[in-house]
């Protein structure tokens, strides 16, 4: 039910978003990639380093 509503909404809005704003899609892709790297890549890097809690 929800997917059908989203599908109908996207069918109506797709021409507007793809034709009116073609220049923002590369920016959205780059920002999404950077957000992913900062959010999840940083956590993996922190988890791989030894913690200092055992020394306290």
Secondary structure, DSSP 8 states (H G I E B T S, - for coil): -HHHHHHHHHHHHHHHHHHHTTTHHHHHHHHHHHHHIIIIIHHHHHHHS--SGGG-
